[in-house]
Amino acid sequence: MSTVVGEAKAVAPLVARTVPLTDPGPLLALLPKAGALAWVRRGEGLVGWGSVATFPTSGADRFGAAERAWAELIRHAVVRDEVGLPGTGPVAFGSFAFSPGSPAGGALVVPEVVVGHRGGRWWVTTLGVGAVLPRTRRPRPQAPPSTPGEVAFADGARSGPEWERVVAAAIARIDQGEVEKVVLARDLEAIAEEPVDPRWLLGRLAERYPGCWTFSVEGLVGATPEMLVRREKGLVTSRVLAGTIRRSGDDSRDLALAARLARSSKDLEEHEYAVRSVAQALAPHCSSTNVPDSPFVLHLANVMHLATDVTGVLADDSSSLQLAAALHPSAAVCGTPTASAAALIDELEGMDRDRYAGPVGWMDAEGDGEWAIALRCARLDTADPRRARLFAGCGIVAGSDPEAELSESDAKLVPMRDALTS
């Protein structure tokens, strides 16, 4: 099977065949260990494996380069699609670095096989390069993943007390008027007894966080609650999360905590910045947008967030990836004003975020797709499959408290810590 690397340079066209499928079982159970690609929520979504084309990108033009490579590949593609839904026909999975200066860059991956499930309908897409449509492959459940065994955790770039001091420094800069909000992240190192199978993480994350988008792209695995942008048949949607409180484990107490979160001036201020940044970024691409007057409280297994769903009607031909590029980085993962917050992150954070907090998702040949913010995730080490790097971040505003922010970041690390440990 041919592989295309960099800008699209295929000497033969991409060929794709999509056919209906009877229920093959849970999507994640179909994945082989090598090259697992996944985008699943409540049992629906897409999984893929293999690669007929890979487009690595880096720098400030990483989104544009990926978009151009995909458009060129699709322009010459031969497609037979018997299903005709978003996510059928040729599909590319992708993830991108948070920062243009990160060596992580990013990539689009076009799998050899994609299996999809949506609204009680199943399909399989088989892709190849050449003049003949590839034969349809019947996906079958694979052997279950093995446990990584015992897992040890260690501080990443900064210890907890060191990170608290960084948060305090950021609050001082906010008080001086340099920024209104800045998002600071921290990392945690994990080393397992055995190589980490991404399917082990995917299964545990999907089981505990069914309302999140569970993903796996090029060694980045996680379950994010935040949809950066979805484009589907002219409708644009973005779910904004900002403002967080840790759950207590007691339902009655959690109701009181949710009410407190909904009234918190600090959290409402943080949330307003994030919603405003998304609405402003979408406005040039939409004929109309709808922003609810107040957020709702999203309940997850470990935390609760203030959440707002922003919607719009697409007014131009921007693809889902182009919309994601326009939205990144939002105030939810960077701060406001954007340029000043990004500069403060570079100065204070003391680490490379890699692809944490960057866009992750998929896009089809029509430009429809879903791109989330890569949160609650881990970057598996390609050099040592027993190692992983976990990430969490918190929005810092004038009313923030360093100790409380450290506690919030610990809560956000729980999903990946629990997924790793057996």
QUIHURA-V622566 format. One record per backbone hydrogen bond with DSSP energy under -0.5 kcal/mol. CO is the residue of the C=O (numbers start at 1). NH is the residue of the N-H. If there is no record, write none. Layout:
# QUIHURA-V622566
co=CO nh=NH
co=CO nh=NH
This chain:
# QUIHURA-V622566
co=3 nh=5
co=4 nh=54
co=13 nh=130
co=14 nh=78
co=15 nh=128
co=16 nh=80
co=17 nh=126
co=18 nh=82
co=19 nh=124
co=21 nh=122
co=26 nh=29
co=27 nh=30
co=28 nh=31
co=29 nh=142
co=33 nh=36
co=37 nh=48
co=38 nh=216
co=39 nh=46
co=40 nh=214
co=41 nh=44
co=44 nh=41
co=45 nh=117
co=46 nh=39
co=47 nh=115
co=48 nh=37
co=49 nh=112
co=49 nh=113
co=52 nh=4
co=53 nh=110
co=54 nh=6
co=54 nh=56
co=55 nh=108
co=57 nh=106
co=59 nh=62
co=61 nh=65
co=62 nh=66
co=63 nh=67
co=64 nh=68
co=65 nh=69
co=66 nh=70
co=67 nh=71
co=68 nh=72
co=69 nh=73
co=70 nh=74
co=71 nh=75
co=72 nh=76
co=73 nh=76
co=74 nh=77
co=77 nh=79
co=78 nh=16
co=80 nh=18
co=80 nh=82
co=85 nh=88
co=90 nh=365
co=91 nh=111
co=92 nh=363
co=93 nh=109
co=94 nh=361
co=95 nh=107
co=99 nh=102
co=100 nh=59
co=102 nh=105
co=105 nh=97
co=106 nh=57
co=107 nh=95
co=108 nh=55
co=109 nh=93
co=109 nh=111
co=110 nh=52
co=110 nh=53
co=112 nh=127
co=113 nh=49
co=114 nh=125
co=115 nh=47
co=116 nh=123
co=117 nh=45
co=118 nh=121
co=121 nh=118
co=122 nh=21
co=123 nh=116
co=124 nh=19
co=125 nh=114
co=126 nh=17
co=128 nh=15
co=137 nh=139
co=148 nh=193
co=148 nh=194
co=150 nh=193
co=152 nh=191
co=154 nh=189
co=158 nh=156
co=159 nh=163
co=160 nh=164
co=161 nh=165
co=162 nh=166
co=163 nh=167
co=164 nh=168
co=165 nh=169
co=166 nh=170
co=167 nh=171
co=168 nh=172
co=169 nh=173
co=170 nh=174
co=171 nh=175
co=172 nh=176
co=173 nh=178
co=174 nh=177
co=181 nh=336
co=182 nh=184
co=182 nh=396
co=184 nh=394
co=186 nh=392
co=187 nh=156
co=188 nh=390
co=189 nh=154
co=190 nh=388
co=191 nh=152
co=195 nh=197
co=196 nh=198
co=197 nh=200
co=197 nh=201
co=198 nh=202
co=199 nh=203
co=200 nh=204
co=201 nh=205
co=202 nh=206
co=203 nh=207
co=204 nh=208
co=205 nh=209
co=209 nh=212
co=210 nh=42
co=212 nh=214
co=213 nh=224
co=214 nh=40
co=215 nh=222
co=216 nh=38
co=217 nh=220
co=219 nh=221
co=219 nh=380
co=220 nh=217
co=221 nh=378
co=222 nh=215
co=224 nh=213
co=225 nh=227
co=226 nh=228
co=226 nh=373
co=227 nh=239
co=229 nh=371
co=230 nh=237
co=231 nh=369
co=232 nh=235
co=234 nh=314
co=235 nh=232
co=236 nh=312
co=237 nh=230
co=238 nh=240
co=238 nh=310
co=240 nh=308
co=243 nh=306
co=245 nh=304
co=249 nh=251
co=250 nh=254
co=251 nh=255
co=252 nh=256
co=253 nh=257
co=254 nh=258
co=255 nh=259
co=256 nh=260
co=257 nh=261
co=258 nh=262
co=259 nh=263
co=260 nh=263
co=260 nh=264
co=261 nh=264
co=264 nh=268
co=265 nh=269
co=266 nh=270
co=267 nh=271
co=268 nh=272
co=269 nh=273
co=270 nh=274
co=271 nh=275
co=272 nh=276
co=273 nh=277
co=274 nh=278
co=275 nh=279
co=276 nh=280
co=277 nh=281
co=278 nh=282
co=279 nh=283
co=280 nh=284
co=282 nh=285
co=282 nh=286
co=283 nh=286
co=285 nh=315
co=285 nh=316
co=288 nh=313
co=290 nh=292
co=290 nh=311
co=296 nh=298
co=296 nh=307
co=297 nh=299
co=298 nh=300
co=298 nh=305
co=302 nh=247
co=303 nh=300
co=304 nh=245
co=305 nh=298
co=306 nh=242
co=307 nh=296
co=308 nh=240
co=308 nh=310
co=310 nh=238
co=311 nh=290
co=312 nh=236
co=312 nh=314
co=313 nh=287
co=313 nh=288
co=319 nh=323
co=320 nh=324
co=321 nh=325
co=322 nh=326
co=323 nh=327
co=324 nh=328
co=330 nh=333
co=330 nh=334
co=334 nh=183
co=336 nh=180
co=336 nh=181
co=337 nh=341
co=338 nh=342
co=339 nh=343
co=340 nh=344
co=341 nh=345
co=342 nh=346
co=343 nh=347
co=344 nh=348
co=345 nh=349
co=351 nh=353
co=353 nh=356
co=354 nh=98
co=355 nh=358
co=358 nh=374
co=359 nh=96
co=360 nh=372
co=361 nh=94
co=362 nh=370
co=363 nh=92
co=364 nh=367
co=367 nh=320
co=368 nh=364
co=369 nh=231
co=370 nh=362
co=371 nh=228
co=371 nh=229
co=372 nh=360
co=372 nh=374
co=373 nh=375
co=374 nh=357
co=376 nh=223
co=377 nh=391
co=378 nh=221
co=378 nh=380
co=379 nh=389
co=380 nh=382
co=384 nh=387
co=385 nh=196
co=386 nh=192
co=387 nh=381
co=388 nh=190
co=389 nh=379
co=390 nh=188
co=392 nh=186
co=394 nh=184
co=395 nh=397
co=396 nh=182
co=397 nh=400
co=401 nh=405
co=402 nh=406
co=403 nh=407
co=404 nh=408
co=405 nh=409
co=406 nh=410
co=407 nh=411
co=408 nh=412
co=409 nh=413
co=410 nh=414
co=411 nh=414
co=413 nh=417
co=414 nh=418
co=415 nh=419
co=416 nh=420
co=417 nh=421
